[in-house]
């Protein structure tokens, strides 16, 4: 196998692996922490603004000055 | 201020065009690498070529807008200085849930600046490696020797282009995530052109402090 072929295959393996890890760590694990465990997403992100967001976990609504407002 | 000026319309438009192009280029590029259904190669290649030109023209117009129009000076937001480097551990601690308050020292956090700089530099590299696949002799003759010929140099350019795509995809995935959890209303403003009263207040206070572009 030539160096070019090896780099080609390893870029497939590393590219997909790192991408899946990033999705898992950020979009799944960290987002779960911020939405469900710490409530940071609703408190500090949505809480400052009059913003509504619907997620699979429920509906979030933020109003200025209010703390967590989480409706299932 | 009747209108929300957090991000001027040309900036939002350029971002939106870039976003659509990057999604299209990634899907069509991955299809060219791994044809995941039968008979779509011609369509995907044309899609890739067309989006390549659009994203390139968009980048040129964005640079012109950034350097020579009302938005001039905004490029300074992307400069990485010593205070950004010193601030990076605090930013990382904040993202890792080890620090409660966001350690803001500039309009963009240090890692945010690195990401945005990577985007435009990488786009130029992707442009060169992509065009090198089309115009091999014209673009690769000067550097083909060490590779062992123009054909092998082009094969390497294809691999570099592919690696560049992964860097783009991974950085974009992180950028999209941080924009959702860290600035959801701002993300809605940039991508979906929504305007929230809270954002307007924030923007006005930035203007009063004199640290917004």
Interface residues (C-beta under 8 A of the other chain):
Chain A: X4 X7 X8 X11 X14 X15 X18 X19 X22 X23 X26 X27 X30 X31 X33 X34 X38 X40 X41 X45 X46 X48 X49 X50 X51 X53 X64
Chain B: X97 X152 X155 X156 X159 X162 X163 X165 X166 X169 X170 X173 X174 X177 X178 X180 X181 X182 X183 X184 X185 X188 X196 X197 X198 X199
